[in-house]
Amino acid sequence: MRAKNLNIIIHNMDCNSEDWEIDTFHAIHRSGLKIWIGNGLLGYHIEKPKYQELGWLEKYKLHQQLKDLIKEKSKN
């Protein structure tokens, strides 16, 4: 996956946290984007709309944003 696309996803998580649902295995955007988070940092990948693996740096950036998103969701 290109980092540019991931930057858009991360920005969206930061600015529009209400559009995201988090469960034990997935981060799901209201548009249908589905990210597998069930195996932790090393297992992150995008499932929908099209399967995409992420590089190490991209996984780390996503992990950091997911931690912030989970904190934000727990406040509400």
Wavefront OBJ file of the C-alpha trace (Angstrom):
o trace
v 0.000 0.000 0.000
v 1.244 3.455 -0.721
v 1.911 5.587 2.328
v -0.121 8.408 0.795
v -3.305 6.315 1.045
v -2.540 5.320 4.616
v -1.950 8.956 5.546
v -5.489 9.722 4.378
v -6.881 6.871 6.502
v -4.902 8.011 9.547
v -6.028 11.610 9.054
v -9.626 10.435 8.792
v -9.300 8.451 12.033
v -7.988 11.570 13.734
v -10.566 14.022 12.391
v -13.660 11.819 12.091
v -13.449 9.320 14.925
v -17.243 9.046 15.010
v -17.110 7.380 11.561
v -15.085 4.441 12.941
v -16.098 1.347 14.890
v -13.496 -0.737 16.706
v -13.949 -4.311 17.912
v -11.510 -7.032 18.924
v -10.568 -7.905 15.349
v -11.424 -4.955 13.087
v -11.427 -1.207 12.631
v -14.367 -0.473 10.333
v -15.137 2.830 8.640
v -18.727 3.694 7.769
v -17.757 3.681 4.059
v -16.960 -0.049 4.259
v -13.186 0.135 4.701
v -12.213 -2.749 6.979
v -8.815 -3.112 8.652
v -7.776 -6.347 10.396
v -6.233 -5.577 13.812
v -6.820 -8.925 15.520
v -3.244 -10.204 15.585
v -1.726 -6.992 16.830
v 0.761 -4.759 15.112
v 2.417 -7.438 12.980
v -0.873 -8.716 11.563
v -2.445 -5.428 10.465
v -3.777 -5.383 6.905
v -6.676 -3.928 4.961
v -9.397 -6.478 4.184
v -11.947 -4.374 2.309
v -12.527 -2.945 -0.246
v -9.418 -4.776 -1.516
v -6.905 -6.859 0.449
v -3.678 -4.926 0.992
v -0.640 -5.684 3.105
v 1.062 -2.847 4.925
v 4.770 -2.191 5.351
v 6.397 -2.118 8.796
v 6.433 1.667 9.063
v 2.840 1.889 7.854
v 1.751 -0.693 10.441
v 3.479 1.290 13.180
v 1.834 4.576 12.119
v -1.552 2.847 12.001
v -0.936 1.292 15.413
v -0.204 4.684 16.953
v -3.382 6.172 15.471
v -5.496 3.188 16.531
v -4.334 3.673 20.126
v -5.495 7.299 19.959
v -8.781 6.292 18.316
v -9.489 3.703 21.015
v -8.808 6.318 23.721
v -11.148 8.753 21.974
v -13.877 6.093 21.690
v -13.552 5.149 25.350
v -14.219 8.786 26.383
v -17.579 8.786 24.608
l 1 2 3 4 5 6 7 8 9 10 11 12 13 14 15 16 17 18 19 20 21 22 23 24 25 26 27 28 29 30 31 32 33 34 35 36 37 38 39 40 41 42 43 44 45 46 47 48 49 50 51 52 53 54 55 56 57 58 59 60 61 62 63 64 65 66 67 68 69 70 71 72 73 74 75 76
